[in-house]
Amino acid sequence: MKRIFLVEDDREIAKNLSRLLCAEGFAVTHASTQRETGNLLAGGGRFDLALVDVSLPDGNGFAVCTQIKQAQDIPVIFLTAFGDEASVVTGLNMGADDYITKPFRPRELVARIGSALRKAGRTPTAFEIGGLSVDTASGTVKKGGAEVFLSALEYRLLLIFLCNPKSILTRERLLDELWDAAGEFVNNNTLTVYIKRLREKIEDDPADPKIILTVRGTGYRLGGGYVSR
C-alpha cells in the first residue's frame, strides 16, 4: 500500500481528501502545520508521495517541500488555491513534481498522483492474481505461463481493476475510465460485453469468476489473492 503524506491546514479538506485517497487504496498520514510536518519526518515516518498545501498557519508549503525533499526523496505535489503563474513557477523551481489548484477534480488528482509515483518508480509494474500475471512495463498478460492477448479496451479494463484492488467499481466509474482511455463511445451494453470477453480470457471458469467479481446492485471488484510488485 502506497503511503501519502498530506500537509493541509483545512481540516475539512484534509478529511475529504483522506477519505478519497483511502478509498483508492492509499494509506494517508496528515499534518496540518509546518511544525507537525517536521516532527513526523523526524519521527521516522516513511512516505511514497507528499501532497502539500502552499498556505500554512506557521509557514508555507515551499519550505515544507524543501523539508520533505531533504528528508526523503519522494514526489511532492502542491495542492493550493493559488494558481497564479508566479506561485506555480516557484513551486516547480522548489522541486515540486506537480501543481494542482483548488477546487480540483478528485479523479484528476488521483491520476496525477499515479503519474508522479510512476515517474518516481514507486508504483508496481507487475501484478498477480488467480494464476494471472500482468507486466505493465512490457504490456504482457499471462495465464498459467501462456500469453493472453487482450484488446486495448480489455487491457485497460483489467488495469482499472488491478489499480483499485480495494475498491468496488461502479459501472458509471468504469464507463468514465474507459471513455477517457478509448476516446470512443462506451455504453452500458458495451461494458457488459467487455466484462464478459475479459472473463472468458482470464478466468478459469468464466461462469464462476474469481478475478473480477460482481457486486450485485453496485458494480464489480477485484477478487482475493492479489499481489503487486
Secondary structure, DSSP 8 states (H G I E B T S, - for coil): --EEEEE-S-HHHHHHHHHHHHHTT-EEEEE-SHHHHHHHHHTT---SEEEE-SEETTEEHHHHHHHHHHH----EEEEES--SHHHHHHHHHTT-SEEEESS--HHHHHHHHHHHHHHTT-S--EEEETTEEEETTTTEEEETTEE----HHHHHHHHHHHT-TT--EEHHHHHHHHHHHH-S---HHHHHHHHHHHHHHH-SSTTS-SSEEEETTTEEEE-S--EE-
